[in-house]
Amino acid sequence: MDITGLIIFLAIGAVAGWLAGTLMKGGGFGLLGNIVIGVVGAVLGGFVFSLLGITAGGLIGSIVTATAGAALLLFIVGIIKKA
């Protein structure tokens, strides 16, 4: 992965983390927190979508996949924190 690909990956992670934070909790987690949540969410979303047989193509598909994964991640963390 070259530097441009890494920057795009981090930008998608930041957008996905911010969107998931807005959807699930009503606010973001700062730039670094959004990137971490978005990147982990992208991996989780890609895994879940592949199990369902859904493939995401293009920039919008990547953002949707990462956001769905990040929202799922935040949901799971919320359940664990309540227990």
C-alpha positions in Angstrom: 0.0 0.0 0.0 1.4 3.3 -1.0 1.1 6.6 0.9 -1.9 7.7 -1.2 -3.8 4.5 -0.4 -3.0 4.8 3.3 -4.3 8.4 3.4 -7.5 7.3 1.6 -7.9 4.4 4.0 -7.5 6.7 7.0 -9.8 9.3 5.5 -12.5 6.6 5.0 -11.9 5.4 8.5 -12.3 8.9 9.9 -15.6 9.5 8.0 -17.0 6.1 8.9 -16.0 6.6 12.6 -17.6 10.0 12.7 -20.8 8.7 11.0 -21.1 5.7 13.3 -20.5 7.9 16.4 -23.2 10.3 15.2 -25.6 7.5 14.5 -25.0 5.4 17.7 -24.1 8.0 20.4 -24.9 11.4 19.1 -21.3 12.7 18.8 -17.8 11.9 17.5 -14.8 10.7 19.4 -12.2 13.2 18.1 -10.1 12.7 14.9 -7.9 9.9 16.2 -10.8 8.0 17.9 -12.9 8.3 14.7 -10.1 6.9 12.6 -9.5 4.0 15.0 -13.2 3.2 15.2 -13.6 3.5 11.5 -10.6 1.4 10.6 -11.6 -1.4 13.0 -15.2 -1.0 11.8 -14.1 -1.3 8.2 -12.4 -4.7 8.9 -15.5 -5.9 10.9 -17.9 -4.6 8.3 -16.0 -6.2 5.5 -16.0 -9.5 7.4 -19.7 -9.4 8.2 -20.7 -8.3 4.6 -18.6 -11.1 3.1 -20.4 -13.6 5.3 -23.7 -12.2 3.9 -22.4 -12.4 0.4 -22.4 -8.6 -0.1 -19.5 -6.9 -1.8 -19.0 -3.1 -1.6 -17.5 -1.4 -4.6 -16.2 2.1 -4.9 -15.7 4.9 -2.4 -19.4 5.1 -1.3 -19.6 1.3 -0.8 -16.4 1.4 1.3 -17.8 4.2 3.5 -21.1 2.3 3.9 -19.3 -0.9 4.8 -16.9 0.8 7.3 -19.8 2.8 8.8 -21.9 -0.3 9.3 -19.0 -2.1 10.9 -18.1 0.8 13.1 -21.8 1.1 14.2 -21.8 -2.6 15.0 -18.5 -2.2 16.9 -20.0 0.6 19.0 -23.1 -1.4 19.7 -21.1 -4.4 20.9 -18.9 -2.1 23.1 -22.0 -0.5 24.5 -23.4 -3.9 25.5 -20.2 -5.0 27.1 -19.8 -1.7 29.0 -23.4 -2.1 30.5 -22.6 -5.6 31.7 
